[in-house]
């Protein structure tokens, strides 16, 4: 398996709270310099079958002592396989819902009433501004789609959250579809991606119904600076 080094390694190890020393894709990997020797040993044995259980466990066992030297601890969901979807605007159903609103400024977001069961989120501006796409019901946002922390300025990655009471009603799909269309048509993003756990069937349906196509897999081996500050991420998408 071919690989390249992560340009953000130095900052992550010295100042960051999150580090991803190795990130596997279908036929390539992104690797920290400090994890290169572990990756090369692993690659000799498992490079042709990177997504098997024994393959992931071996890599985790190699990485834990390396990252411990920098005071990083494995996340609870380390080694989970993620599915990568890319938005295909031509395949997306026409959006005719009047209850979708695009919030474009911090003030608009602050003035919007969100369902109290929805999690808080941090704005990720980059080249696309402070964008959040909401689905309104009963004078409040019951679902929203936003840029996630992994987004870069050229290829934004989005996620969705839906209040438990309103799941399985299509609101998450509407938000994802509207957010992707906004980023591609208004912001001229070259491509918009959506990533979810392979075991999350509901989230997979959201992507497919919103006009996304599955293009590959990703396994980020995530470590946190202080294991007591993070409890792992939980996908709570609904269709």
N, CA, C and O of each residue as an XYZ file, in Angstrom:
956
protein
N       0.839     -1.191      0.000
C       0.000      0.000      0.000
C       0.882      1.253      0.000
O       1.774      1.381      0.839
N       0.641      2.164     -0.924
C       1.415      3.398     -0.970
C       0.950      4.346      0.143
O      -0.169      4.235      0.643
N       1.836      5.282      0.521
C       1.484      6.208      1.590
C       2.210      7.529      1.412
O       3.182      7.634      0.663
N       1.714      8.532      2.119
C       2.389      9.828      2.166
C       2.342     10.346      3.593
O       1.530      9.890      4.397
N       3.214     11.301      3.908
C       3.278     11.824      5.254
C       2.243     12.930      5.473
O       1.878     13.654      4.547
N       1.783     13.040      6.718
C       0.794     14.049      7.091
C       1.504     15.363      7.396
O       2.380     15.416      8.259
N       1.124     16.416      6.690
C       1.765     17.720      6.871
C       1.396     18.373      8.207
O       2.082     19.298      8.644
N       0.346     17.919      8.850
C      -0.103     18.521     10.109
C       0.462     17.814     11.335
O       0.076     18.130     12.461
N       1.362     16.872     11.134
C       1.865     16.064     12.246
C       2.503     16.901     13.345
O       2.174     16.723     14.518
N       3.400     17.801     12.998
C       4.136     18.570     13.997
C       3.185     19.378     14.883
O       3.323     19.386     16.106
N       2.233     20.048     14.265
C       1.285     20.846     15.039
C       0.442     19.962     15.944
O       0.237     20.286     17.114
N      -0.052     18.842     15.409
C      -0.914     17.954     16.195
C      -0.189     17.407     17.415
O      -0.750     17.388     18.511
N       1.037     16.967     17.241
C       1.777     16.367     18.352
C       2.173     17.395     19.407
O       2.223     17.075     20.595
N       2.454     18.626     18.983
C       2.927     19.633     19.927
C       1.801     20.431     20.572
O       1.881     20.785     21.748
N       0.744     20.716     19.798
C      -0.277     21.631     20.302
C      -1.704     21.071     20.260
O      -2.586     21.577     20.953
N      -1.928     20.054     19.469
C      -3.292     19.590     19.256
C      -3.831     18.709     20.368
O      -3.076     18.168     21.176
N      -5.148     18.574     20.397
C      -5.828     17.662     21.314
C      -6.190     16.355     20.622
O      -6.488     15.358     21.280
N      -6.163     16.363     19.299
C      -6.495     15.181     18.500
C      -5.356     14.888     17.542
O      -4.823     15.803     16.915
N      -4.983     13.640     17.424
C      -3.939     13.223     16.487
C      -4.381     11.962     15.761
O      -4.988     11.074     16.359
N      -4.076     11.888     14.474
C      -4.400     10.719     13.657
C      -3.099     10.245     13.008
O      -2.804     10.623     11.874
N      -2.319      9.422     13.712
C      -0.997      9.028     13.198
C      -1.047      8.215     11.918
O      -0.118      8.261     11.111
N      -2.133      7.467     11.729
C      -2.312      6.713     10.485
C      -3.772      6.777     10.073
O      -4.672      6.604     10.895
N      -3.993      7.025      8.794
C      -5.340      7.012      8.232
C      -5.310      6.158      6.975
O      -4.620      6.482      6.008
N      -6.062      5.067      6.996
C      -6.058      4.125      5.877
C      -7.199      4.413      4.914
O      -8.307      4.765      5.319
N      -6.903      4.255      3.631
C      -7.911      4.308      2.577
C      -7.870      2.980      1.824
O      -7.125      2.078      2.207
N      -8.653      2.852      0.770
C      -8.739      1.572      0.064
C      -7.388      1.114     -0.479
O      -7.058     -0.070     -0.399
N      -6.610      2.035     -1.029
C      -5.329      1.637     -1.622
C      -4.188      2.573     -1.253
O      -3.149      2.570     -1.913
N      -4.371      3.379     -0.200
C      -3.320      4.310      0.202
C      -3.473      4.647      1.679
O      -4.430      4.226      2.329
N      -2.514      5.414      2.200
C      -2.545      5.790      3.617
C      -1.851      7.130      3.815
O      -1.004      7.529      3.015
N      -2.224      7.823      4.898
C      -1.542      9.034      5.347
C      -0.921      8.704      6.694
O      -1.609      8.222      7.594
N       0.373      8.959      6.840
C       1.127      8.441      7.987
C       1.991      9.537      8.615
O       2.641     10.309      7.908
N       1.992      9.597      9.953
C       2.945     10.448     10.664
C       4.348      9.858     10.525
O       4.508      8.646     10.382
N       5.361     10.724     10.567
C       6.746     10.235     10.558
C       7.017      9.328     11.751
O       7.704      8.315     11.623
N       6.471      9.696     12.924
C       6.740      8.909     14.135
C       6.115      7.518     14.061
O       6.522      6.622     14.801
N       5.132      7.324     13.180
C       4.462      6.030     13.042
C       4.889      5.286     11.789
O       4.336      4.233     11.470
N       5.873      5.829     11.075
C       6.254      5.242      9.788
C       6.800      3.826      9.936
O       6.436      2.945      9.158
N       7.662      3.594     10.916
C       8.230      2.254     11.080
C       7.145      1.237     11.411
O       7.169      0.118     10.901
N       6.193      1.616     12.262
C       5.083      0.719     12.599
C       4.236      0.428     11.365
O       3.808     -0.706     11.150
N       3.999      1.456     10.560
C       3.212      1.273      9.341
C       3.908      0.339      8.364
O       3.266     -0.528      7.772
N       5.208      0.506      8.191
C       5.943     -0.320      7.231
C       5.926     -1.791      7.630
O       5.777     -2.664      6.775
N       6.076     -2.069      8.919
C       5.996     -3.450      9.393
C       4.602     -4.020      9.166
O       4.445     -5.150      8.704
N       3.602     -3.225      9.497
C       2.211     -3.645      9.297
C       1.915     -3.863      7.818
O       1.252     -4.831      7.448
N       2.402     -2.971      6.987
C       2.115     -3.009      5.560
C       2.645     -4.281      4.910
O       2.049     -4.791      3.961
N       3.747     -4.784      5.411
C       4.332     -6.014      4.858
C       3.388     -7.201      5.024
O       3.314     -8.077      4.163
N       2.670     -7.216      6.145
C       1.807     -8.360      6.453
C       0.355     -8.131      6.061
O      -0.328     -9.053      5.613
N      -0.120     -6.885      6.233
C      -1.557     -6.637      6.061
C      -1.902     -5.650      4.951
O      -3.076     -5.327      4.772
N      -0.934     -5.170      4.214
C      -1.188     -4.143      3.219
C      -2.204     -4.514      2.161
O      -2.850     -3.638      1.585
N      -2.353     -5.810      1.896
C      -3.313     -6.248      0.878
C      -4.702     -6.504      1.453
O      -5.656     -6.716      0.704
N      -4.818     -6.486      2.780
C      -6.130     -6.693      3.424
C      -6.238     -5.762      4.625
O      -6.309     -6.229      5.762
N      -6.250     -4.441      4.387
C      -6.149     -3.470      5.484
C      -7.379     -3.353      6.367
O      -7.281     -2.808      7.466
N      -8.538     -3.844      5.927
C      -9.765     -3.608      6.680
C     -10.221     -4.804      7.507
O     -11.317     -4.784      8.067
N      -9.409     -5.829      7.590
C      -9.789     -6.974      8.417
C      -9.611     -6.644      9.890
O      -8.865     -5.732     10.248
N     -10.309     -7.400     10.747
C     -10.222     -7.163     12.178
C      -8.823     -7.351     12.724
O      -8.361     -6.543     13.530
N      -8.141     -8.400     12.301
C      -6.786     -8.660     12.784
C      -5.821     -7.578     12.312
O      -4.880     -7.227     13.024
N      -6.054     -7.050     11.112
C      -5.211     -5.990     10.575
C      -5.320     -4.731     11.430
O      -4.307     -4.134     11.793
N      -6.543     -4.331     11.747
C      -6.757     -3.113     12.535
C      -6.228     -3.275     13.951
O      -5.629     -2.350     14.500
N      -6.442     -4.432     14.542
C      -5.954     -4.666     15.910
C      -4.431     -4.611     15.975
O      -3.859     -4.076     16.924
N      -3.788     -5.164     14.966
C      -2.325     -5.140     14.932
C      -1.808     -3.700     14.884
O      -0.863     -3.342     15.586
N      -2.432     -2.902     14.061
C      -1.984     -1.528     13.918
C      -2.238     -0.725     15.199
O      -1.402      0.084     15.601
N      -3.372     -0.944     15.830
C      -3.669     -0.263     17.095
C      -2.619     -0.613     18.148
O      -2.127      0.265     18.857
N      -2.279     -1.898     18.245
C      -1.280     -2.346     19.233
C       0.095     -1.726     18.971
O       0.855     -1.474     19.906
N       0.404     -1.485     17.711
C       1.679     -0.857     17.368
C       1.665      0.641     17.680
O       2.684      1.209     18.072
N       0.514      1.270     17.506
C       0.432      2.723     17.652
C       0.323      3.180     19.105
O       0.839      4.243     19.452
N      -0.334      2.405     19.952
C      -0.589      2.835     21.334
C       0.691      3.228     22.071
O       0.724      4.320     22.639
N       1.754      2.407     22.099
C       2.973      2.815     22.817
C       3.674      4.011     22.177
O       4.309      4.805     22.871
N       3.559      4.140     20.857
C       4.176      5.284     20.176
C       3.497      6.577     20.594
O       4.168      7.552     20.934
N       2.169      6.590     20.570
C       1.422      7.809     20.874
C       1.420      8.127     22.363
O       1.256      9.284     22.750
N       1.600      7.116     23.195
C       1.656      7.337     24.637
C       2.839      8.225     25.004
O       2.772      8.974     25.979
N       3.908      8.150     24.240
C       5.082      8.987     24.490
C       4.749     10.469     24.344
O       5.412     11.320     24.936
N       3.718     10.774     23.552
C       3.309     12.159     23.336
C       2.050     12.504     24.144
O       1.414     13.533     23.915
N       1.707     11.622     25.091
C       0.549     11.809     25.970
C      -0.775     11.761     25.211
O      -1.710     12.496     25.526
N      -0.840     10.891     24.211
C      -2.082     10.670     23.477
C      -2.615      9.272     23.800
O      -1.855      8.319     23.970
N      -3.939      9.182     23.878
C      -4.590      7.925     24.212
C      -5.590      7.560     23.113
O      -6.184      8.456     22.513
N      -5.792      6.278     22.837
C      -6.713      5.874     21.761
C      -8.150      6.260     22.062
O      -8.606      6.160     23.202
N      -8.856      6.701     21.035
C     -10.280      7.019     21.183
C     -11.080      5.735     21.351
O     -10.601      4.647     21.030
N     -12.287      5.867     21.850
C     -13.137      4.691     22.070
C     -13.518      4.018     20.762
O     -13.746      2.808     20.728
N     -13.588      4.791     19.686
C     -14.004      4.212     18.405
C     -12.834      4.055     17.436
O     -13.030      4.039     16.221
N     -11.610      3.939     17.975
C     -10.435      3.812     17.119
C     -10.533      2.576     16.227
O     -10.923      1.499     16.679
N     -10.177      2.744     14.970
C     -10.173      1.630     14.032
C     -11.503      1.326     13.376
O     -11.613      0.338     12.650
N     -12.525      2.151     13.612
C     -13.815      1.901     12.960
C     -13.735      2.274     11.483
O     -13.129      3.281     11.116
N     -14.349      1.454     10.647
C     -14.362      1.709      9.212
C     -15.434      2.728      8.861
O     -16.593      2.588      9.252
N     -15.038      3.752      8.122
C     -15.962      4.792      7.675
C     -16.191      4.668      6.175
O     -15.300      4.258      5.432
N     -17.383      5.023      5.743
C     -17.720      5.047      4.322
C     -17.634      6.482      3.822
O     -18.099      7.402      4.494
N     -17.041      6.681      2.644
C     -16.890      8.009      2.058
C     -17.860      8.155      0.895
O     -17.817      7.390     -0.069
N     -18.731      9.145      1.001
C     -19.688      9.445     -0.062
C     -19.358     10.810     -0.677
O     -18.932     11.727      0.025
N     -19.560     10.936     -1.992
C     -19.355     12.196     -2.695
C     -20.665     12.619     -3.344
O     -21.368     11.798     -3.933
N     -20.987     13.894     -3.234
C     -22.242     14.424     -3.762
C     -22.225     14.456     -5.279
O     -21.274     14.937     -5.894
N     -23.284     13.940     -5.869
C     -23.480     13.980     -7.308
C     -24.726     14.810     -7.573
O     -25.844     14.302     -7.485
N     -24.539     16.084     -7.896
C     -25.653     17.018     -8.005
C     -26.681     16.599     -9.050
O     -27.868     16.892     -8.903
N     -26.239     15.924    -10.093
C     -27.169     15.536    -11.154
C     -28.117     14.434    -10.689
O     -29.211     14.285    -11.233
N     -27.700     13.662     -9.683
C     -28.540     12.573     -9.203
C     -29.428     12.979     -8.031
O     -30.298     12.212     -7.620
N     -29.216     14.175     -7.491
C     -29.971     14.582     -6.308
C     -31.401     14.941     -6.673
O     -31.613     15.667     -7.644
N     -32.386     14.457     -5.931
C     -33.785     14.817     -6.179
C     -33.982     16.323     -6.030
O     -33.237     16.980     -5.303
N     -34.971     16.862     -6.711
C     -35.262     18.286     -6.620
C     -35.712     18.654     -5.217
O     -36.534     17.964     -4.615
N     -35.164     19.747     -4.702
C     -35.503     20.194     -3.356
C     -36.669     21.164     -3.436
O     -36.527     22.245     -4.008
N     -37.805     20.809     -2.881
C     -38.989     21.648     -2.937
C     -39.552     21.929     -1.549
O     -40.694     22.368     -1.415
N     -38.763     21.680     -0.534
C     -39.228     21.865      0.828
C     -39.038     23.310      1.267
O     -37.926     23.835      1.214
N     -40.112     23.954      1.700
C     -40.035     25.348      2.126
C     -39.541     25.483      3.557
O     -39.294     26.596      4.023
N     -39.393     24.363      4.263
C     -38.979     24.428      5.661
C     -37.468     24.318      5.827
O     -36.976     24.140      6.941
N     -36.728     24.423      4.722
C     -35.267     24.408      4.781
C     -34.754     25.847      4.765
O     -35.187     26.655      3.943
N     -33.838     26.161      5.668
C     -33.257     27.497      5.716
C     -31.738     27.384      5.820
O     -31.215     26.540      6.548
N     -31.038     28.245      5.080
C     -29.585     28.298      5.125
C     -29.168     29.471      6.000
O     -29.472     30.621      5.681
N     -28.479     29.193      7.093
C     -27.968     30.241      7.971
C     -26.530     30.538      7.566
O     -25.705     29.628      7.497
N     -26.223     31.810      7.295
C     -24.942     32.151      6.681
C     -24.055     33.037      7.549
O     -22.917     33.314      7.172
N     -24.536     33.478      8.678
C     -23.730     34.336      9.547
C     -23.858     33.871     10.995
O     -24.849     33.234     11.352
N     -22.878     34.179     11.825
C     -22.984     33.826     13.250
C     -24.225     34.409     13.900
O     -24.811     33.792     14.789
N     -24.633     35.606     13.459
C     -25.816     36.237     14.042
C     -27.074     35.460     13.688
O     -27.937     35.260     14.542
N     -27.189     35.021     12.447
C     -28.351     34.230     12.047
C     -28.410     32.918     12.820
O     -29.483     32.471     13.223
N     -27.256     32.313     13.019
C     -27.210     31.049     13.764
C     -27.583     31.269     15.218
O     -28.302     30.463     15.809
N     -27.094     32.362     15.797
C     -27.409     32.657     17.196
C     -28.889     32.941     17.383
O     -29.456     32.605     18.423
N     -29.525     33.559     16.385
C     -30.946     33.914     16.497
C     -31.879     32.745     16.206
O     -33.072     32.815     16.502
N     -31.341     31.662     15.623
C     -32.170     30.509     15.289
C     -32.439     29.681     16.546
O     -31.531     29.443     17.342
N     -33.656     29.255     16.718
C     -34.017     28.405     17.854
C     -33.821     26.945     17.454
O     -34.468     26.453     16.529
N     -32.923     26.257     18.159
C     -32.648     24.854     17.895
C     -33.351     23.976     18.928
O     -33.485     24.358     20.091
N     -33.794     22.807     18.496
C     -34.371     21.847     19.437
C     -33.340     21.563     20.534
O     -32.177     21.299     20.229
N     -33.750     21.614     21.800
C     -32.787     21.457     22.904
C     -32.058     20.117     22.925
O     -31.014     19.997     23.565
N     -32.582     19.123     22.245
C     -31.922     17.810     22.240
C     -30.785     17.735     21.220
O     -30.023     16.768     21.220
N     -30.661     18.741     20.352
C     -29.577     18.748     19.369
C     -28.264     19.130     20.049
O     -28.261     19.969     20.949
N     -27.152     18.527     19.632
C     -25.855     18.852     20.246
C     -25.360     20.216     19.799
O     -25.761     20.720     18.750
N     -24.496     20.803     20.594
C     -23.837     22.039     20.197
C     -22.827     21.749     19.100
O     -22.410     20.605     18.915
N     -22.439     22.779     18.381
C     -21.467     22.584     17.317
C     -20.579     23.816     17.207
O     -20.966     24.921     17.589
N     -19.372     23.599     16.672
C     -18.434     24.684     16.414
C     -18.468     25.022     14.935
O     -18.515     24.130     14.087
N     -18.444     26.309     14.628
C     -18.444     26.731     13.241
C     -17.086     26.483     12.606
O     -16.047     26.728     13.220
N     -17.100     25.995     11.371
C     -15.875     25.777     10.599
C     -16.003     26.613      9.342
O     -16.665     26.202      8.390
N     -15.379     27.782      9.325
C     -15.627     28.759      8.265
C     -14.882     28.421      6.977
O     -15.506     28.036      5.989
N     -13.557     28.560      6.975
C     -12.795     28.321      5.762
C     -13.239     29.237      4.638
O     -13.497     30.420      4.861
N     -13.329     28.692      3.420
C     -13.728     29.484      2.258
C     -15.234     29.598      2.098
O     -15.709     30.270      1.184
N     -15.977     28.960      2.961
C     -17.416     28.849      2.734
C     -18.263     29.632      3.725
O     -19.489     29.519      3.709
N     -17.642     30.416      4.578
C     -18.397     31.201      5.531
C     -18.941     30.341      6.663
O     -18.627     29.155      6.759
N     -19.747     30.938      7.508
C     -20.351     30.231      8.638
C     -21.699     29.678      8.191
O     -22.738     30.308      8.388
N     -21.668     28.495      7.587
C     -22.861     27.945      6.946
C     -23.444     26.792      7.755
O     -22.740     25.849      8.114
N     -24.741     26.883      8.033
C     -25.477     25.795      8.661
C     -26.825     25.690      7.958
O     -27.525     26.690      7.794
N     -27.182     24.494      7.549
C     -28.462     24.267      6.885
C     -29.413     23.588      7.861
O     -29.099     22.532      8.410
N     -30.577     24.199      8.075
C     -31.518     23.698      9.088
C     -32.847     23.298      8.472
O     -33.273     23.844      7.455
N     -33.487     22.340      9.106
C     -34.861     21.965      8.773
C     -35.754     22.425      9.922
O     -35.560     22.017     11.067
N     -36.728     23.272      9.617
C     -37.580     23.868     10.645
C     -38.900     23.119     10.778
O     -39.547     22.783      9.787
N     -39.276     22.870     12.010
C     -40.580     22.310     12.358
C     -41.000     22.909     13.689
O     -40.214     22.977     14.634
N     -42.255     23.344     13.748
C     -42.787     23.907     14.980
C     -41.935     25.078     15.464
O     -41.655     25.207     16.656
N     -41.526     25.934     14.516
C     -40.773     27.163     14.799
C     -39.406     26.909     15.428
O     -38.901     27.751     16.171
N     -38.815     25.774     15.141
C     -37.471     25.504     15.640
C     -36.754     24.571     14.679
O     -37.384     23.851     13.905
N     -35.430     24.594     14.738
C     -34.620     23.694     13.911
C     -34.585     22.320     14.563
O     -34.137     22.185     15.702
N     -35.053     21.300     13.852
C     -35.080     19.946     14.397
C     -33.969     19.078     13.811
O     -33.732     17.963     14.275
N     -33.289     19.600     12.786
C     -32.145     18.914     12.187
C     -31.266     19.969     11.536
O     -31.753     21.012     11.102
N     -29.972     19.695     11.470
C     -29.079     20.628     10.792
C     -27.905     19.878     10.175
O     -27.512     18.804     10.630
N     -27.362     20.479      9.127
C     -26.147     19.973      8.501
C     -25.116     21.094      8.529
O     -25.446     22.258      8.301
N     -23.863     20.735      8.811
C     -22.797     21.730      8.911
C     -21.483     21.126      8.438
O     -21.391     19.921      8.204
N     -20.473     21.970      8.300
C     -19.130     21.511      7.955
C     -18.491     20.868      9.170
O     -18.640     21.368     10.285
N     -17.785     19.772      8.973
C     -17.128     19.160     10.124
C     -15.674     19.608     10.242
O     -15.153     20.302      9.369
N     -15.040     19.209     11.311
C     -13.694     19.685     11.621
C     -12.656     19.217     10.620
O     -11.566     19.785     10.556
N     -12.972     18.183      9.827
C     -11.999     17.641      8.884
C     -12.057     18.343      7.526
O     -11.280     18.018      6.628
N     -12.973     19.304      7.371
C     -13.118     19.967      6.083
C     -11.881     20.775      5.734
O     -11.240     21.360      6.606
N     -11.551     20.801      4.443
C     -10.514     21.719      3.993
C     -11.158     22.736      3.065
O     -12.340     22.631      2.738
N     -10.377     23.716      2.645
C     -10.953     24.834      1.898
C     -11.402     24.467      0.498
O     -12.209     25.179     -0.101
N     -10.887     23.361     -0.034
C     -11.227     22.987     -1.406
C     -12.308     21.925     -1.465
O     -13.179     21.962     -2.335
N     -12.252     20.974     -0.536
C     -13.187     19.854     -0.549
C     -13.902     19.752      0.797
O     -13.444     19.024      1.679
N     -15.007     20.462      0.971
C     -15.710     20.445      2.263
C     -16.332     19.087      2.572
O     -16.790     18.380      1.675
N     -16.339     18.740      3.848
C     -16.985     17.523      4.335
C     -18.080     17.939      5.299
O     -17.848     18.766      6.181
N     -19.270     17.376      5.142
C     -20.403     17.787      5.958
C     -20.920     16.632      6.812
O     -20.633     15.466      6.541
N     -21.680     16.973      7.838
C     -22.321     15.973      8.678
C     -23.719     16.448      9.005
O     -24.084     17.573      8.661
N     -24.499     15.629      9.654
C     -25.876     15.990      9.978
C     -26.233     15.503     11.376
O     -25.737     14.477     11.841
N     -27.103     16.261     12.035
C     -27.648     15.878     13.333
C     -29.161     16.062     13.276
O     -29.653     17.017     12.675
N     -29.885     15.161     13.894
C     -31.347     15.245     13.917
C     -31.848     14.949     15.324
O     -31.407     13.988     15.952
N     -32.763     15.766     15.817
C     -33.324     15.553     17.147
C     -34.016     14.195     17.199
O     -34.712     13.832     16.252
N     -33.843     13.438     18.278
C     -34.409     12.080     18.369
C     -35.893     11.997     18.023
O     -36.317     11.052     17.359
N     -36.675     12.956     18.457
C     -38.125     12.940     18.230
C     -38.475     13.011     16.753
O     -39.546     12.559     16.348
N     -37.581     13.574     15.940
C     -37.888     13.832     14.536
C     -37.112     12.927     13.571
O     -37.109     13.170     12.364
N     -36.470     11.909     14.083
C     -35.747     10.996     13.207
C     -36.712     10.109     12.420
O     -37.886      9.976     12.765
N     -36.192      9.521     11.377
C     -36.972      8.642     10.502
C     -38.101      9.389      9.800
O     -39.113      8.797      9.427
N     -37.915     10.706      9.624
C     -38.932     11.527      8.956
C     -38.397     12.223      7.717
O     -39.131     12.973      7.074
N     -37.142     11.994      7.365
C     -36.570     12.585      6.174
C     -35.914     13.933      6.366
O     -35.394     14.508      5.409
N     -35.925     14.454      7.589
C     -35.384     15.795      7.818
C     -33.866     15.832      7.666
O     -33.325     16.796      7.125
N     -33.182     14.813      8.127
C     -31.730     14.769      7.976
C     -31.348     14.735      6.498
O     -30.392     15.395      6.090
N     -32.079     13.980      5.704
C     -31.809     13.908      4.266
C     -31.986     15.266      3.602
O     -31.173     15.664      2.768
N     -33.056     15.984      3.974
C     -33.298     17.303      3.406
C     -32.156     18.267      3.725
O     -31.728     19.035      2.864
N     -31.668     18.225      4.957
C     -30.574     19.115      5.364
C     -29.299     18.811      4.587
O     -28.638     19.723      4.091
N     -28.956     17.541      4.483
C     -27.741     17.146      3.779
C     -27.817     17.531      2.300
O     -26.854     18.048      1.734
N     -28.956     17.277      1.693
C     -29.143     17.602      0.285
C     -29.016     19.107      0.041
O     -28.331     19.539     -0.887
N     -29.682     19.899      0.884
C     -29.643     21.348      0.718
C     -28.248     21.905      0.980
O     -27.796     22.810      0.278
N     -27.568     21.367      1.986
C     -26.211     21.835      2.305
C     -25.257     21.533      1.157
O     -24.452     22.385      0.780
N     -25.340     20.338      0.603
C     -24.463     19.954     -0.502
C     -24.717     20.811     -1.738
O     -23.777     21.227     -2.417
N     -25.981     21.069     -2.024
C     -26.313     21.892     -3.182
C     -25.827     23.329     -2.992
O     -25.335     23.955     -3.931
N     -25.966     23.837     -1.786
C     -25.509     25.197     -1.514
C     -23.997     25.304     -1.728
O     -23.520     26.248     -2.357
N     -23.257     24.345     -1.207
C     -21.794     24.391     -1.313
C     -21.316     24.243     -2.756
O     -20.323     24.860     -3.142
N     -22.010     23.432     -3.559
C     -21.572     23.214     -4.940
C     -22.056     24.304     -5.892
O     -21.329     24.675     -6.813
N     -23.249     24.817     -5.693
C     -23.816     25.786     -6.643
C     -23.539     27.234     -6.256
O     -23.286     28.067     -7.126
N     -23.585     27.540     -4.975
C     -23.366     28.923     -4.521
C     -21.903     29.175     -4.186
O     -21.349     30.212     -4.548
N     -21.277     28.223     -3.493
C     -19.879     28.388     -3.060
C     -18.876     27.799     -4.047
O     -17.667     27.966     -3.886
N     -19.382     27.108     -5.071
C     -18.519     26.520     -6.116
C     -17.504     25.520     -5.571
O     -16.386     25.432     -6.078
N     -17.885     24.774     -4.549
C     -17.013     23.709     -4.046
C     -16.848     22.657     -5.140
O     -17.810     22.308     -5.824
N     -15.616     22.151     -5.303
C     -15.361     21.167     -6.355
C     -16.062     19.845     -6.065
O     -16.578     19.193     -6.973
N     -16.077     19.460     -4.803
C     -16.815     18.267     -4.411
C     -17.158     18.370     -2.930
O     -16.446     19.013     -2.159
N     -18.247     17.735     -2.546
C     -18.694     17.725     -1.149
C     -18.769     16.272     -0.705
O     -19.375     15.438     -1.379
N     -18.158     15.976      0.418
C     -18.155     14.599      0.910
C     -18.969     14.463      2.187
O     -19.200     15.433      2.908
N     -19.393     13.248      2.443
C     -20.177     12.896      3.628
C     -19.651     11.550      4.093
O     -19.607     10.592      3.321
N     -19.255     11.479      5.346
C     -18.616     10.274      5.873
C     -19.417      9.735      7.048
O     -19.846     10.504      7.909
N     -19.622      8.434      7.094
C     -20.357      7.822      8.204
C     -19.783      6.439      8.493
O     -19.059      5.870      7.675
N     -20.110      5.914      9.652
C     -19.655      4.576     10.013
C     -20.339      3.528      9.136
O     -21.516      3.658      8.799
N     -19.602      2.512      8.781
C     -20.154      1.470      7.913
C     -21.315      0.729      8.571
O     -22.158      0.154      7.882
N     -21.358      0.742      9.906
C     -22.419      0.047     10.632
C     -23.682      0.890     10.805
O     -24.693      0.390     11.298
N     -23.635      2.163     10.405
C     -24.763      3.065     10.595
C     -25.647      3.061      9.345
O     -25.466      3.882      8.445
N     -26.592      2.141      9.298
C     -27.440      1.981      8.115
C     -28.273      3.226      7.844
O     -28.470      3.594      6.686
N     -28.769      3.884      8.899
C     -29.595      5.082      8.727
C     -28.793      6.201      8.080
O     -29.293      6.890      7.191
N     -27.567      6.385      8.516
C     -26.720      7.435      7.950
C     -26.371      7.136      6.499
O     -26.289      8.052      5.681
N     -26.167      5.877      6.174
C     -25.911      5.489      4.780
C     -27.108      5.830      3.905
O     -26.937      6.313      2.785
N     -28.313      5.586      4.397
C     -29.518      5.909      3.631
C     -29.650      7.411      3.416
O     -30.083      7.851      2.351
N     -29.276      8.205      4.431
C     -29.306      9.661      4.285
C     -28.447     10.075      3.091
O     -28.892     10.841      2.236
N     -27.220      9.569      3.038
C     -26.307      9.931      1.952
C     -26.879      9.545      0.594
O     -26.874     10.347     -0.340
N     -27.364      8.329      0.487
C     -27.862      7.835     -0.797
C     -29.101      8.600     -1.253
O     -29.223      8.928     -2.433
N     -30.016      8.886     -0.338
C     -31.236      9.608     -0.698
C     -30.961     11.079     -1.019
O     -31.725     11.717     -1.744
N     -29.858     11.613     -0.470
C     -29.520     13.016     -0.716
C     -28.713     13.212     -1.995
O     -28.358     14.342     -2.331
N     -28.420     12.130     -2.710
C     -27.723     12.254     -3.978
C     -26.228     12.020     -3.908
O     -25.492     12.465     -4.789
N     -25.763     11.326     -2.872
C     -24.347     11.011     -2.732
C     -24.067      9.598     -3.249
O     -24.942      8.732     -3.237
N     -22.833      9.387     -3.702
C     -22.408      8.068     -4.165
C     -21.227      7.586     -3.339
O     -20.310      8.351     -3.040
N     -21.258      6.320     -2.976
C     -20.162      5.714     -2.217
C     -18.941      5.575     -3.115
O     -19.026      5.015     -4.208
N     -17.789      6.095     -2.643
C     -16.579      6.026     -3.459
C     -15.436      5.271     -2.775
O     -14.447      4.940     -3.428
N     -15.554      4.992     -1.466
C     -14.455      4.291     -0.825
C     -14.604      4.199      0.683
O     -15.650      4.525      1.245
N     -13.527      3.744      1.329
C     -13.518      3.523      2.768
C     -12.353      4.278      3.408
O     -11.360      4.600      2.754
N     -12.502      4.549      4.693
C     -11.449      5.243      5.433
C     -11.425      4.730      6.861
O     -12.476      4.530      7.470
N     -10.232      4.517      7.398
C     -10.087      4.159      8.811
C      -9.114      5.137      9.459
O      -7.904      5.011      9.274
N      -9.622      6.110     10.215
C      -8.721      7.008     10.940
C      -8.410      6.426     12.322
O      -9.320      6.110     13.088
N      -7.142      6.292     12.627
C      -6.744      5.809     13.948
C      -6.557      7.033     14.849
O      -5.486      7.636     14.907
N      -7.640      7.370     15.544
C      -7.726      8.642     16.270
C      -7.245      8.487     17.711
O      -7.611      7.544     18.413
N      -6.411      9.448     18.129
C      -5.917      9.512     19.500
C      -6.226     10.886     20.080
O      -6.205     11.891     19.369
N      -6.518     10.919     21.398
C      -6.805     12.172     22.086
C      -5.722     12.478     23.105
O      -5.140     11.577     23.709
N      -5.463     13.770     23.283
C      -4.439     14.203     24.231
C      -4.794     13.788     25.652
O      -3.961     13.242     26.374
N      -6.027     14.048     26.046
C      -6.486     13.706     27.391
C      -7.689     12.798     27.258
O      -8.758     13.259     26.860
N      -7.552     11.535     27.575
C      -8.620     10.560     27.359
C      -9.857     10.849     28.183
O     -10.930     10.328     27.881
N      -9.734     11.681     29.234
C     -10.891     11.985     30.072
C     -11.756     13.086     29.489
O     -12.880     13.305     29.941
N     -11.226     13.791     28.469
C     -11.969     14.902     27.895
C     -12.852     14.497     26.731
O     -13.686     15.280     26.276
N     -12.670     13.276     26.246
C     -13.408     12.841     25.061
C     -14.046     11.484     25.313
O     -13.459     10.603     25.941
N     -15.236     11.344     24.817
C     -15.949     10.080     24.999
C     -16.238      9.405     23.676
O     -17.036      8.470     23.609
N     -15.587      9.878     22.618
C     -15.857      9.304     21.303
C     -17.054      9.971     20.661
O     -17.874     10.574     21.353
N     -17.163      9.870     19.341
C     -18.242     10.509     18.618
C     -19.344      9.498     18.332
O     -19.085      8.335     18.024
N     -20.566      9.971     18.441
C     -21.708      9.099     18.179
C     -22.508      9.651     17.018
O     -22.940     10.803     17.058
N     -22.710      8.864     16.000
C     -23.516      9.298     14.876
C     -24.985      9.145     15.214
O     -25.421      8.079     15.649
N     -25.747     10.208     15.016
C     -27.163     10.157     15.397
C     -28.036     10.599     14.229
O     -29.039     11.287     14.418
N     -27.653     10.206     13.042
C     -28.390     10.632     11.856
C     -29.725      9.907     11.775
O     -29.892      8.821     12.330
N     -30.663     10.515     11.084
C     -31.964      9.896     10.863
C     -32.451     10.169      9.466
O     -32.008     11.135      8.844
N     -33.339      9.362      8.953
C     -33.849      9.544      7.608
C     -35.329      9.830      7.657
O     -35.957     10.016      6.615
